[in-house]
Amino acid sequence: MKSGIVRGTRLATGAVAVLLVSAFAGRASAASLTVDRFDDAVVSQCTPALNDCSLRGAILAANANPGLDTLFLLPGVYTLSLTGADEDGGLTGDLDVTDDLSMVGFGGGPVTINAGGAGGLGDRVFDIAPSATVTLTNVTIEGGYLTGVGASGGGIRNAGSLTLSNCNVTGNATTDPTSNGGGIHNTDTLNVLGGSVSANSTAGSGGGIYSGATVAMAGATMTGNHADGDGGAIYNGDSATLAGMTFSGNDAGGDGGALYNASNAGLATISMTENHADTDGGAIASEGASSALLLTTSELAYNDADGSGGALWVDGGLTVGATTFDHNSTAGSGGAIYAATSAGAIGLAAISHNVSIAGGGGILVASGATLSITSATFTLNSTSSSGGAIKNQGTLVLAASTLDSNAAVAVGGGLEDQGVSGLVNVTLSGNSASFGGGIDLSSTSTSPLQNVTFSGNTASDESGAVQVASGDLAMVNTIVDGSCQTLGTGVIGSLGGNVESPGDTCSLHTGSDRNTVSNLDLGLAPLGLYGSSVPTHLLLSTSVAVDTGLASACPGTDARGQTRPGDGNFDGTAVCDVGAHEDIPVFGDGFESGDTLAWTHTSP
């Protein structure tokens, strides 16, 4: 320890260092050293003779020999016991690496470097200097334990370039609230390939890893890490690239049960399950004026937050693609996702079985946030408040998506809209609420619905499909299979081309609107995947919605990406269909939909 050491001890330490430098001053080429002792001694001769190369001694020898040296470690447990933290020469406390080094565990068995935990060395395991490029392979780093103010990196403190290949960093801790990185603290470059970071803890942030610089991880597992602050597994303060990883059972006393992103993070093919945050973002919290989160081809399931955002809480840039959010929950809002004052886009997402108490069973878009959602499915999400699938208080663009069988105790079984929204090629089917089974609009703005299909939504009153308490819901080329209700200043307006069945409750009375259409004439097939990952209600060939939409309001494609308009009735003229599904059959006899009315013969 630097403080409290008598001058005589410092002279002795310096003398040993001089001897080590002298002993290796003549070695100009890289060395390969085999560590053959498991005790913590300064034995650094490292000749072919037995028992003359300890781990500490080999590192001291490598530090004294410029260039890349390689250490080979036999299977076993290397226990560090020479106490004396904060000594940077490597003679006591942690293992100080000041020059390029490769350390390889070999021999077929596990190789473990153990600092003894609480009551042990009283220091971390490795301290990597800024000048060093280090690779550790097939090694377990455990038992680092720091109690000092600001003492970060319980297992490893890296200020150089560090690569961990098939290594395990486990059971390390920092205990002061000003310290971070229970397993690893990184201020330069960290690469993790395979292996695991598990069961580490910190009284600060970053239970497994705290990175203020660049971190890249692939194929690794992070389980059971804890932070009293943010980022149960990882705190990213700069740049993080994560691929092919599993995060499970991590928890944070603050935000981000698995990951807290304060800057830029890219995640691909990630599994995050059963992570927890005491505040926001059960799996991920991402925030900051310049922060950006990219999440693709991943699964976030069974995560929970005591605040908001059962899986994801974001206040910054967001891009999500081809990702599943399933069975996440929150005591606040946004069972899967809470979008704060952020700008983001979600595409090809499956959002199902998520639960919130305070609103937005699947997603809550907060005031000040802008979110675009395309080609997404919302299924069986629920809330004890409003917005079974989505609650919008900001700006929402929802396209080519389906809200199916979501539920709200209060209003808006599919969508509760309190902000500004626009829906194109959207299907709302089988959603339920006390009021506004499909959509409840309680806004001061106009929300357009273009080629939207309502079917089978239910409420306790006459608002099974739509309730407008305030604001203006403007429909065009929309199918309402159900009923509508307006309250107070609420208005339902028609821009034409709409179909309502079976009654006349939606005030759709322009010249091209049709009301009181029978279910038979409406001709909606059951909700299904008709050549797409997004379910729709296919139109039977006899449906009044086929080829009767307004051309002026016809989108270029339908919810499945099928080009509009098509010639659904085979009269030689392509005309836009009403609703989210464009009927373009190959045959003119109803073959695809099971409509046999035009067939000459049927067989059992």
N, C-alpha and C positions, 0 to 999 in steps of 0.2 A: 504494500500500500504506500502510495507516494507520501501521504501525510503520516507523521508519527514514526518514520524510520530513522534510526540514528545514523550519523554520518559514517560510522564504521561499516554498517551494513551496506550503505550505498557504495563504499569503496570496494567491498567484497563482490558485490554484484557487478560493478564495472570491471573488476579484474577478471571475473569469469567470462564476461562478454568479450574482453580483449583476447583472452585465450582462445575462445571459439573463433573469432575472426582470424586470428593468427593461424589456427589449425587448418582453416579452409581457404586461406588467402591464395594458396597455390592452385586450387581447383578452378580451372577456367571453363570446363565443359559441364553440361547438364549431368546431374547425378541421379541414379536410381538406388533408393535405399529401402531395405526391408526391415520394418520394425519388428523386433523379436522379444520385446518386454512389454508386459501389461501394467506394470507399476508406473507411478509418476515420478521419474527420476531424471536428472539432467545427465543422461548418458548418451553421448553424441558421437562416439567414435564411428559407429555404424560400419564396422569391417565385417568380413565373413565369419568372424568369431561369434560364438553364442553370447547372448545377453549383453551385448554392448551397444544396443540401439533402442532407446525408449522413444515413444511418440514425441514427447516434448523435446528430447535431444535431437531427433531427426528433423523436426521443424526448425530448431535453432541452427542446425547444420545447413539446411536448405536456405534459410534467410541469409546466411553468411556467404552463400555461393551464388553469384549473380546468374540470372537466367532461370529457365524452367527446370525444376527438379521434380522427380516422381517418387512418392512414398508408397510402398506396398504394406498393407496391414493384414496380418493373419486373423482368422476368426477368433472372436473373444471380446471381452469387455475391457476397455482401457479406461481406468478410473483416475480422474484428475484429483490430486490431493494436496498439491503444494500451494497452500493458501497465500494470499497477498494480492488482492484485487488492485486494479489501476496501475499495475506495473506493466509498462509497454515493451519490455525487452524479451518477454516470453519465458522468464525464469520462474515466475510464480503466477498464480491465478490462471486466467484464460490463456489459450494458445494464440499468441500473436503471430500473424503471418504477414511478413513485410516484403516478400519477393514472390515471383511467379511460382506456382506450386500445383501439382496434380497429386491427389491422394486417392488410392484405390484399395477398396476392401476386396480381398481375393481368398481363394481356398475353399469356396463352396458354403461356408457358414456365415452367420450374421456377425457383423463388425460394429461394435457400439462404443462410442466415446461418451462417458458419463461424468458429469460434474457434481453429482451427489445430491442435487436438489437442496431443499431447506436443510440447514445443518451440515452441508457438504462444503464444496469449494468456496461458496459465496461469491461466485462470478459466473459469467457466461462461459461457453465452450470455446468459441472461436471469435477472434477480433481480426478482421481483414483490413489491412491498411490501404490507403488510396493508391499506392504504387503497385499493388499486387493484382495479378490475374490468377484466379484460383478455381480449380475444378475438383469437386469431391464426388466420388463414385462408389456406390454400394456401401454407404456408411450411415449409421444411425447417430444422431446428435441429440443427447437427452440430459436432463438434470441440471441445466443452467438455471441459476436463481439469483436475481438482482433485487436489492432492497434500497439502493441509493436514490437520491433525488435526481431525476432526469436520466437514470441509468437504463438505457434502452437496449433491446435486442437480447432477450433472455438466453436464447441458444446461440445466435450468431449476430454480431454487428458487422455489417459489410459496408465499407467505404471504397472498395475497389470494384473489380469485375468478378462476380462469383457465379459459377454454374454448379448446380446440384443435379446429379444424374442418378436416378434410382436411389435417392437418399430418403431417410425418414428423420424429420425434425419433430420431436415429441417430448412432452412433459417438461417444458421449459417455462419460466415465469418471470415477470417483472411486477413488483408489488407497490411501487410508489405511483400515485396518480399522475405525476409529471412524466412518467416513463411510458414508452410505447413499444410495441412489437414483442409479444411474449415469446414467439419462436424466433423471428428474424426481424432485424431493423436494417433497412437498405437505404443508402444515400447515393448510390451510383448505378450499377448495373447488376441485376439479379435475373438469372435464368434457372428455371426449375423444370427438369425433364423427368416425368414419372415420379415414383415414390409418393411420399405423403408428408403433410404437415398436420399434426394431430395433437389434441389434448394439451395445447399450450394456453397460457393465460396472461393477461396484463391488467393492471389497474388503470391503464390509459386506453389507447385505441390500437386496433390491429392485434387481435388475440393471437393469430398465427403469424401474420406478416404485416409490418408497417413499412410502406415504401414511399419515400419522398422523391424518388427518381424513376428509373425505368425498371419494370418487372415484366417478364414474359414467362408463362407457365403452360406446359402441355402435358396431358396425360397424368396429371397428379391428382391426389385425393386430399381434401381438407375436411377433417371431421373433429367434432368435439372441442373446438377452440372457443375461448371466451374472452371478451373485452368488457371491462366496466364502462368504457366509453363507446366509440363507434367502430363498426367493422369487426364482427366476431371472428371472422377468418382473415379478412384482408382489409386494410385501410390503404387506399390508393390516393396519393397526393400529387401524382404527375402523370405517368403513362403506364397503363396496364394492358397486356394482351394475354387473354386466357382462352385455351382451346382444349376440348376433349377432357374436361375435368368433372369431378364429382365433389359437391359441397353438401355435407349433411350433419345435422346435430350441432351446428355452431350457434352461438348466441351473443347478443350485445346488450349491454345495459343502456346504450343509446340507440343510434340508428344503424340499420344495415346488419341483420343477423349474420349474413355470410360476407357481404361486400359493402363497403362504404367507398363511393367514388367521389372525390372532390375535384377531379380534373377530366381526363380522357381515358375511357376504358372500352375495349372491344372484347366481346365474349362470343364464342362460337362452340356449338355442340357441348353445352354445359348442362349438368343435372344438379339442381338445387332442391333438396328435400329436407323437411323438418328442421329448418332453421328458424330462429326466433329473435325478435327485437323488442326490447321493453318500450321503445317509442315507435319510430316509423320504419317501414321497409323490412318485413320479416326476412326476406332473402337479400334484397338489394336496396340501398338508399343512394341516390345520386343527386348531388346538388352543387350549386355554384354558378355564378353568372356566365362563366366560360366553360362549364362542364359539359361533357357529351358522353352518352352511353349508347353503344351499339350492341344489340343482343340478337343473335340469330341461331336457328336450328337447335333450340334448347328447350328444356323442360323445367318449370318451377312448380313444385307440388308440395302440398301439406306444410307450407310455411305459414307463420302467423306473427302478427304484430299487436302489441297492446295499444298502439296509437293508430295510424292509418297506413294503408298499403300493405295488405297481407303478404304479397310477394314482392312488390316493387313500389317504391316511393321515389318520385323524380321531380326535381325542380331545376331544370336545365334542358339541354338538348337530348332527344330520345329518338332512336330508330330501332324498331323491333320487327323481325321477320321470321316466319316459319317457326314460331315458338308456342309452346303449350303452357297454359296457366291452369292448374287443376287442384281443387280442394284446398285452396289457400283461404285464410280467414283473418279478420281484424275486428277488434273491439271498437274501432272508429269507422272511417269511410274508405271505400275502395277495397273490396275483398281480395281482388287480384292486384289492381294497379291504382295508385293515387297520383294524378298528374297535377302538380301545383302550378306555379307560374312558369310553365315550361312550353316549349314548342316541339311537337313530336309527331312521328308517323308510326303506325302499326299496320303490318300487312301479313296476310296468311297466318293469322293467329287463331288458336283454339282456346277459348276461355270458358271453362266449365266448372260447376260445382263449387264455386267460390262463395263466401259468405261474409257479409258485413253487418254491423249493428246500426251504424249511423247513416247509411246511404251508399248507393252504388255497389250492388252485390258483386259485379264484375269490375267496373271501372268508375271512378269519380274524376271528372274533369273540373278542376276548381276555377274560380273566378280569376281571370288573367291568363289562363292557360289556353293553348290552341292545340287540338289533337285531330289528326286525320287517321281514320281507320278504314282499311280496304281489305276485302276478301277475308273477313274474320267471321267466326261462328261463336255465338254466346249461348250456352246451353246450361239450364238448371242452376243458374246463379240465383242468389236470394239475399234479401235484406230485411231487417226488422223495421226499416224506414221507407225510403222512396228510391225508385230506380233499381229494379231487380237485376237488370243487366248493366245499364249505364245511367249514371246521374250526371247531367251536364250543367255546370254553372258558368262555363267559359265559352269557348268557340269549338264546335264539334262538326267535322265533316265525316259522314258515315256512308260508305259506298260498297256495293257488291257484297253485302254482309247479311247474316241471318241471326235474329234474336229468337231463340226457341225455348219455350218452357221455363222461362225465368219468372221469379215471383217477388213481389213487394208487399209488405203488410199494409202500407199506406197507399201511395199513388205511383203510377208508372211501372207496371210489371215488366215491360221491356225497356222503356226509356222514360226517364223524368227529365224534362228539358226546362231549365230555368235560365238558360243563356241564349246563345245564338247557334243555330244548327242548320244543317242541310242534309237531306237523305236522298240518295239516288240508288236505284236497284237494290233496295233493302226489303227483306222479308221479316215480318213479325208474326210468329205463329205460336199459339198455345201458351202465351204469357198470361199472368194473372196478377191482380191487385184489387184492393178495395175499390179504387176509382182509377179509371184509365188503364185497363188491362194491357193494352198495347203501348200507348203513349199518353203521357200527361204533359201538357204544355202550360207552364206557369211563368211566362216571360213577358217582356215588353217589346219583343221584336217579332219579325215575320220569319217563320221557319218553313221553307219549301220542302214538299215531298214529291219527288219525281220518280215515276215507275216503281212505286212501293206496293207491296202486297201485305194486307192484314187478313189473317184467317185464324179462327179458333181461339182468339184472346177473350178473357172473361174478367168481369168485375161484379161487384155486389149491386150495381145499379145499371143504368142504361149507357154506360161508358165502356163497354167491353173492348172495343177497338181503340177509341180515342176520347180523351177528355181535354178540353181547352178551358182552363180557368182564367187565363189572361194571355194576351198576345194573339198572333194571327197564324194559323196553320193553313198554308196554301198548297192545295193538292192539284197535281196534273198527272194524267195517265196512271192513276192509282186505283187499286182494287181494295175495297173495304168490305170484307166478308164479316159483318158484325154490326155494331152500332156506335154512334157518336153522341157526345153531350158537350154543350158549352155552358159556362158559368160566368157570371159577372161581365167583364169586358172581353171575354174570350170570343174569337171569331174563327170559323172554318170557312175558308174561301176556296173557290174552284177556278182553276185556269183551263179546265176542260179535259175531255178524254177519260173521265173517271167512271167506275162501275161500283155501285153499292148493292149488296145483297144481305138479307132478303128484304130490307125495309127502305125507308127514306128518312134518315135521321141526321145526315151529315151536311145538309144544305148544299148538295152538289146539283145545281140546277142550271148550268150553262147548256147551250144547245146540243153539245156533244156528250154530255153526261147521261148515264142511264141509272135509274133507281128501281127499287123493288124487283130486282132480277132474282129469279128462283135459283136455288142451289144447283139444280140440274143444268140450267142454262149458263150459270157461272162456270161450271166445269173445271173445278180445281182438283187435280190429283193430290194424293197424300204427299206430305213433305218428304223429300228424298234427294239422293245424290244422282242427278240426271246428267252424268258426264262431267261432274265438277266436285271439288272438295267443299263447296259451299252449297248446302241444301236449299232447294226452292220448291215451290208448288208448280209442277208442270201443268200446262194448259191442255185440257182435252181438245181434240180437233173440233168439237162442237161448241166450245166456249165462246161466249159473246165478247170475251177479251181478246180473241185472236184477230189481228189485223184491223183493230178499231181505235188505236191510239192516235194522238195528234203528232203529225210529222214534225211540227215546229218544236216539239219538246221531247223528241226521241233521242236518247243517249246513243252513242256509237256502239255500245255493247250492252249485254244484259249482265245479270249477277254472276253468270258462269264464264263470262268473257266471250260469249257467242256474239257474233256481229249482228247488229240491228241495222235496218229492219229486215225481216224475212217474209217470205210469202207463205204464211202459215195455212192459208185456206186454198192454196193452189189455184188462184184465179188469174195468175200471170202478173200480179202487181205486188211488190214488196211494201208492206205497211207495218208500222210499229205496233207491237202488241202492248196491251195494258198490263201493268204489274212488273215484277222483277224478272220474270222468265220470258224469254222470246221463243216461241214455238216454231221450230224449223224442222219438221219431220222429213225423213227421207222418203217415206211412203205417204200417199194421200188418203190412207184408209184408217188412220188412228192406231197403227200397229205399235208404235213406241209407247203409247200411253195406255194400251190395253182397251181402247175404245173399239168395240167390235161392231158398231152400228153399220159401218160401211162395208163390212166383210160379207162375202157371198156364202161362206160356210165356216163354221167353227167346230173344233174337235175337243173332247174333254181332255 
